[in-house]
Amino acid sequence: NGQVDFGSTPVSISGGALNFNQAAAVTVPSLSLSSGTLGGSGDVVVSGAFDATGSYAYLTGSGSLTTEGTSTVNLASVNGGYLGLNRHWINNGTLNIAGDDFVYLGLPSGGTTTLTNAANATLNISSTSGNALIHYTGTTVIDNAGTLNLNASGSHTLSATSLHNSGLVNVNAGTLVLSANGSDSGSYAVASGATLDFSGGTRTLETASSVSGAGTLKVSGASVQGLGALSLANTGAAIVVSNGTLSLGGAVSGTLAPTSVSGGTLNFNNSSAVTLPSLTLTTLAVRSLGGVQAWVICHLADGAREKFAPSDARVIAAALRDASDVMRQLNDWADSLEEAADTAERQASAVLMGLGEGRTALSGYGPSPMHPYWRGR
């Protein structure tokens, strides 16, 4: 709890807990965490390397951890170990999440947990884990002011209560799935063959933001408001909306990437006209396209068919006919069900009436020879 001076002495934790509760920040030359816990209310600065190895380890407490050298999370557990983060970690150097491991945000006790990748710092996600940074409990924040690189193939989800990007996010490979609320003033660069997928939360791409590259922009469940530069819409492989809402703002113009909508809503709020080289609408999407549907219908209704290329017009017409066919089929099924219900009610009424006649006959008036029950008896 008092003044601590480690000088050039490295710190190693292989079990148990080491708590720093001092008032002034403590600087250690290096930190090795192979198991156990680094905790406490005091701030800790690691001026050199920080290595999280072993199987499972924890960073807890109300104090902050600042790493200024190279930090590596690469635990030896066969099935993928994890680092439980339950304090404010500020990366001022290079942080590598490697192997098949991940960081559990908010583990073990919740509260507020923040991972900050500071300006001029680098966060590399090279782990094969599908959840490299994953929300556990409490309020969890990922704040990128530096450079965040996804270098691993496959799908990788960053989930937190909120995620903010004021720096640069490079999707160099695979699919980066963002499932968090937030606003961005920084940049996203999506390489050819890679995908940036907004899967959940509400996200605003502010006017200072940009999304560029030759990859794919996908919205699979989030509500995304694109106010900034979106050059990927022009240079990318595809724009895909499968769920949620993507609203493209005034900065979008020119010829866009091939566009596919299989669910959710795609809104064009651009100030200048855009051209779609191809547009794929599934049957259900036609019924839920919101702004795009209104745009298509209005242009068709006012007779401005010359604004569509022949191939686009045929695609739209086919999609609308498919939707009409489905609605007609549903109406036919509804009619059949109603008819079956009416028939069942008539049959039930006839049976009850017949039983009533039978009871009357048995009550003293003798059986009615005309009733089916008594016929032939």
Number of C-alpha atoms within 10 A of each C-alpha: 12 9 10 13 10 11 9 10 11 14 15 15 17 14 13 9 16 14 15 21 20 17 13 14 18 18 20 21 18 22 22 18 25 21 21 18 22 23 23 21 17 19 21 23 19 22 18 18 20 22 20 23 21 20 20 20 25 24 24 27 23 17 23 22 25 20 25 21 19 19 24 19 25 24 27 18 15 10 11 17 22 25 26 21 28 30 28 22 21 19 26 22 22 20 24 18 23 19 20 22 29 25 21 23 30 26 22 16 16 18 14 17 27 22 21 21 25 19 16 13 21 23 23 18 23 20 23 20 22 20 19 21 24 20 24 21 19 18 16 28 24 22 19 25 21 22 23 22 19 21 18 21 18 14 18 23 20 17 26 27 21 21 23 20 23 20 22 22 24 21 26 20 22 20 26 28 22 22 25 25 21 20 19 22 19 23 22 24 22 27 21 17 16 26 27 25 23 28 23 20 20 19 23 19 24 16 16 13 22 21 22 21 22 21 26 25 26 23 27 21 21 24 22 24 18 24 21 23 22 25 20 25 27 22 18 25 22 21 23 22 26 19 22 20 23 25 18 22 21 17 17 24 19 14 14 22 25 20 19 19 25 19 24 23 25 28 18 18 17 15 11 11 12 14 15 16 13 16 17 17 20 19 20 16 24 24 17 16 22 16 15 17 18 12 14 15 13 12 15 16 10 8 9 10 13 10 12 16 14 11 12 16 17 12 16 21 13 15 20 19 14 16 18 15 13 14 12 12 12 12 12 12 12 12 12 12 12 12 12 12 12 12 12 12 12 12 12 12 12 12 12 12 12 15 14 11 15 18 14 14 16 11 9 8 9 11 18 15 12 9 14 11 14 12 10 8 7
